[in-house]
Every structure is written in structure tokens, then in C-alpha cells.
Amino acid sequence: MEWFDAFEELMATIERFVSANGHAPTEVAVSPQLYAWLADIRRESARLSGTPLEDLSTIPTPHGLVRLQIDEALNAYEIVPD
């Protein structure tokens, strides 16, 4: 998984939800693999920038924080907003 593509797809999924519903999703379900991968990227980004680590169970978006939920039934690339 390339981090930019996965992160971009996550944000695009949230934007599509906002366009269709007029508000951000409460949560976005992702696979355990995608969750772990996003968490690793965010840890590394915080370490490199010297900024405090954010809550890994939420993702900041232009529409506010959206909770990330792990769903064992999803494949590595599925992203399901709710």
C-alpha cells in the first residue's frame, strides 16, 4: 500500500459521503491492515515533524474529526463510511 494513495482514498470517501449527505460521517470502517498502516504513517509523520501524536482512532478532515473503526470483515482496501 502506498500511504498517499490510501490516505487520498480515505479522504475521497469522506468527501463523497459529505457530498451525498451534507455532513461528515460519524465513523469510517477500515480493515485492521489499513488501520495499522494509517497509524504507522501518522506515528512516523508526528515523529519526523516533532509534533505530538494525535489520537489514532480519529482522522482529522476539513469537516472535523472522523472516528476510524476497525472492521475485521473488510478487505485491506475497503473503506466504509457510516
MODELLER restraints for C-alpha pairs under 7 A, 6 or more apart:
rsr = mdl.restraints
at = mdl.atoms
rsr.add(forms.Gaussian(group=physical.xy_distance, feature=features.Distance(at['CA:10:A'], at['CA:79:A']), mean=6.72, stdev=0.5))
rsr.add(forms.Gaussian(group=physical.xy_distance, feature=features.Distance(at['CA:14:A'], at['CA:24:A']), mean=6.61, stdev=0.5))
rsr.add(forms.Gaussian(group=physical.xy_distance, feature=features.Distance(at['CA:14:A'], at['CA:25:A']), mean=6.89, stdev=0.5))
rsr.add(forms.Gaussian(group=physical.xy_distance, feature=features.Distance(at['CA:14:A'], at['CA:81:A']), mean=6.89, stdev=0.5))
rsr.add(forms.Gaussian(group=physical.xy_distance, feature=features.Distance(at['CA:17:A'], at['CA:24:A']), mean=6.56, stdev=0.5))
rsr.add(forms.Gaussian(group=physical.xy_distance, feature=features.Distance(at['CA:17:A'], at['CA:25:A']), mean=6.69, stdev=0.5))
rsr.add(forms.Gaussian(group=physical.xy_distance, feature=features.Distance(at['CA:18:A'], at['CA:24:A']), mean=5.05, stdev=0.5))
rsr.add(forms.Gaussian(group=physical.xy_distance, feature=features.Distance(at['CA:24:A'], at['CA:63:A']), mean=6.05, stdev=0.5))
rsr.add(forms.Gaussian(group=physical.xy_distance, feature=features.Distance(at['CA:25:A'], at['CA:66:A']), mean=6.74, stdev=0.5))
rsr.add(forms.Gaussian(group=physical.xy_distance, feature=features.Distance(at['CA:25:A'], at['CA:81:A']), mean=5.83, stdev=0.5))
rsr.add(forms.Gaussian(group=physical.xy_distance, feature=features.Distance(at['CA:25:A'], at['CA:82:A']), mean=5.28, stdev=0.5))
rsr.add(forms.Gaussian(group=physical.xy_distance, feature=features.Distance(at['CA:26:A'], at['CA:66:A']), mean=5.89, stdev=0.5))
rsr.add(forms.Gaussian(group=physical.xy_distance, feature=features.Distance(at['CA:26:A'], at['CA:67:A']), mean=6.49, stdev=0.5))
rsr.add(forms.Gaussian(group=physical.xy_distance, feature=features.Distance(at['CA:26:A'], at['CA:82:A']), mean=6.04, stdev=0.5))
rsr.add(forms.Gaussian(group=physical.xy_distance, feature=features.Distance(at['CA:27:A'], at['CA:66:A']), mean=5.40, stdev=0.5))
rsr.add(forms.Gaussian(group=physical.xy_distance, feature=features.Distance(at['CA:27:A'], at['CA:67:A']), mean=4.47, stdev=0.5))
rsr.add(forms.Gaussian(group=physical.xy_distance, feature=features.Distance(at['CA:27:A'], at['CA:68:A']), mean=5.67, stdev=0.5))
rsr.add(forms.Gaussian(group=physical.xy_distance, feature=features.Distance(at['CA:27:A'], at['CA:69:A']), mean=6.53, stdev=0.5))
rsr.add(forms.Gaussian(group=physical.xy_distance, feature=features.Distance(at['CA:27:A'], at['CA:81:A']), mean=6.00, stdev=0.5))
rsr.add(forms.Gaussian(group=physical.xy_distance, feature=features.Distance(at['CA:27:A'], at['CA:82:A']), mean=5.53, stdev=0.5))
rsr.add(forms.Gaussian(group=physical.xy_distance, feature=features.Distance(at['CA:28:A'], at['CA:67:A']), mean=6.27, stdev=0.5))
rsr.add(forms.Gaussian(group=physical.xy_distance, feature=features.Distance(at['CA:28:A'], at['CA:68:A']), mean=5.08, stdev=0.5))
rsr.add(forms.Gaussian(group=physical.xy_distance, feature=features.Distance(at['CA:28:A'], at['CA:69:A']), mean=5.88, stdev=0.5))
rsr.add(forms.Gaussian(group=physical.xy_distance, feature=features.Distance(at['CA:28:A'], at['CA:79:A']), mean=6.65, stdev=0.5))
rsr.add(forms.Gaussian(group=physical.xy_distance, feature=features.Distance(at['CA:28:A'], at['CA:80:A']), mean=5.47, stdev=0.5))
rsr.add(forms.Gaussian(group=physical.xy_distance, feature=features.Distance(at['CA:28:A'], at['CA:81:A']), mean=4.18, stdev=0.5))
rsr.add(forms.Gaussian(group=physical.xy_distance, feature=features.Distance(at['CA:28:A'], at['CA:82:A']), mean=6.00, stdev=0.5))
rsr.add(forms.Gaussian(group=physical.xy_distance, feature=features.Distance(at['CA:29:A'], at['CA:68:A']), mean=5.92, stdev=0.5))
rsr.add(forms.Gaussian(group=physical.xy_distance, feature=features.Distance(at['CA:29:A'], at['CA:69:A']), mean=4.51, stdev=0.5))
rsr.add(forms.Gaussian(group=physical.xy_distance, feature=features.Distance(at['CA:29:A'], at['CA:70:A']), mean=5.60, stdev=0.5))
rsr.add(forms.Gaussian(group=physical.xy_distance, feature=features.Distance(at['CA:29:A'], at['CA:71:A']), mean=5.82, stdev=0.5))
rsr.add(forms.Gaussian(group=physical.xy_distance, feature=features.Distance(at['CA:29:A'], at['CA:79:A']), mean=5.81, stdev=0.5))
rsr.add(forms.Gaussian(group=physical.xy_distance, feature=features.Distance(at['CA:29:A'], at['CA:80:A']), mean=4.97, stdev=0.5))
rsr.add(forms.Gaussian(group=physical.xy_distance, feature=features.Distance(at['CA:29:A'], at['CA:81:A']), mean=6.16, stdev=0.5))
rsr.add(forms.Gaussian(group=physical.xy_distance, feature=features.Distance(at['CA:30:A'], at['CA:68:A']), mean=6.98, stdev=0.5))
rsr.add(forms.Gaussian(group=physical.xy_distance, feature=features.Distance(at['CA:30:A'], at['CA:69:A']), mean=6.16, stdev=0.5))
rsr.add(forms.Gaussian(group=physical.xy_distance, feature=features.Distance(at['CA:30:A'], at['CA:70:A']), mean=5.23, stdev=0.5))
rsr.add(forms.Gaussian(group=physical.xy_distance, feature=features.Distance(at['CA:30:A'], at['CA:71:A']), mean=5.75, stdev=0.5))
rsr.add(forms.Gaussian(group=physical.xy_distance, feature=features.Distance(at['CA:30:A'], at['CA:74:A']), mean=6.62, stdev=0.5))
rsr.add(forms.Gaussian(group=physical.xy_distance, feature=features.Distance(at['CA:30:A'], at['CA:78:A']), mean=6.17, stdev=0.5))
rsr.add(forms.Gaussian(group=physical.xy_distance, feature=features.Distance(at['CA:30:A'], at['CA:79:A']), mean=5.03, stdev=0.5))
rsr.add(forms.Gaussian(group=physical.xy_distance, feature=features.Distance(at['CA:30:A'], at['CA:80:A']), mean=6.62, stdev=0.5))
rsr.add(forms.Gaussian(group=physical.xy_distance, feature=features.Distance(at['CA:31:A'], at['CA:70:A']), mean=5.61, stdev=0.5))
rsr.add(forms.Gaussian(group=physical.xy_distance, feature=features.Distance(at['CA:31:A'], at['CA:71:A']), mean=5.31, stdev=0.5))
rsr.add(forms.Gaussian(group=physical.xy_distance, feature=features.Distance(at['CA:31:A'], at['CA:72:A']), mean=5.84, stdev=0.5))
rsr.add(forms.Gaussian(group=physical.xy_distance, feature=features.Distance(at['CA:31:A'], at['CA:74:A']), mean=5.05, stdev=0.5))
rsr.add(forms.Gaussian(group=physical.xy_distance, feature=features.Distance(at['CA:31:A'], at['CA:75:A']), mean=5.89, stdev=0.5))
rsr.add(forms.Gaussian(group=physical.xy_distance, feature=features.Distance(at['CA:31:A'], at['CA:76:A']), mean=5.35, stdev=0.5))
rsr.add(forms.Gaussian(group=physical.xy_distance, feature=features.Distance(at['CA:31:A'], at['CA:78:A']), mean=6.78, stdev=0.5))
rsr.add(forms.Gaussian(group=physical.xy_distance, feature=features.Distance(at['CA:32:A'], at['CA:70:A']), mean=5.57, stdev=0.5))
rsr.add(forms.Gaussian(group=physical.xy_distance, feature=features.Distance(at['CA:32:A'], at['CA:71:A']), mean=6.69, stdev=0.5))
rsr.add(forms.Gaussian(group=physical.xy_distance, feature=features.Distance(at['CA:32:A'], at['CA:72:A']), mean=6.25, stdev=0.5))
rsr.add(forms.Gaussian(group=physical.xy_distance, feature=features.Distance(at['CA:33:A'], at['CA:76:A']), mean=5.71, stdev=0.5))
rsr.add(forms.Gaussian(group=physical.xy_distance, feature=features.Distance(at['CA:34:A'], at['CA:76:A']), mean=5.76, stdev=0.5))
rsr.add(forms.Gaussian(group=physical.xy_distance, feature=features.Distance(at['CA:34:A'], at['CA:77:A']), mean=6.87, stdev=0.5))
rsr.add(forms.Gaussian(group=physical.xy_distance, feature=features.Distance(at['CA:35:A'], at['CA:70:A']), mean=6.73, stdev=0.5))
rsr.add(forms.Gaussian(group=physical.xy_distance, feature=features.Distance(at['CA:39:A'], at['CA:56:A']), mean=5.99, stdev=0.5))
rsr.add(forms.Gaussian(group=physical.xy_distance, feature=features.Distance(at['CA:43:A'], at['CA:53:A']), mean=6.43, stdev=0.5))
rsr.add(forms.Gaussian(group=physical.xy_distance, feature=features.Distance(at['CA:46:A'], at['CA:52:A']), mean=6.16, stdev=0.5))
rsr.add(forms.Gaussian(group=physical.xy_distance, feature=features.Distance(at['CA:46:A'], at['CA:53:A']), mean=5.56, stdev=0.5))
rsr.add(forms.Gaussian(group=physical.xy_distance, feature=features.Distance(at['CA:57:A'], at['CA:67:A']), mean=5.82, stdev=0.5))
rsr.add(forms.Gaussian(group=physical.xy_distance, feature=features.Distance(at['CA:57:A'], at['CA:68:A']), mean=5.23, stdev=0.5))
rsr.add(forms.Gaussian(group=physical.xy_distance, feature=features.Distance(at['CA:58:A'], at['CA:65:A']), mean=6.02, stdev=0.5))
rsr.add(forms.Gaussian(group=physical.xy_distance, feature=features.Distance(at['CA:58:A'], at['CA:66:A']), mean=5.35, stdev=0.5))
rsr.add(forms.Gaussian(group=physical.xy_distance, feature=features.Distance(at['CA:58:A'], at['CA:67:A']), mean=4.16, stdev=0.5))
rsr.add(forms.Gaussian(group=physical.xy_distance, feature=features.Distance(at['CA:58:A'], at['CA:68:A']), mean=5.32, stdev=0.5))
rsr.add(forms.Gaussian(group=physical.xy_distance, feature=features.Distance(at['CA:59:A'], at['CA:65:A']), mean=5.53, stdev=0.5))
rsr.add(forms.Gaussian(group=physical.xy_distance, feature=features.Distance(at['CA:59:A'], at['CA:66:A']), mean=5.29, stdev=0.5))
rsr.add(forms.Gaussian(group=physical.xy_distance, feature=features.Distance(at['CA:59:A'], at['CA:67:A']), mean=6.29, stdev=0.5))
rsr.add(forms.Gaussian(group=physical.xy_distance, feature=features.Distance(at['CA:59:A'], at['CA:68:A']), mean=6.81, stdev=0.5))
rsr.add(forms.Gaussian(group=physical.xy_distance, feature=features.Distance(at['CA:60:A'], at['CA:66:A']), mean=6.44, stdev=0.5))
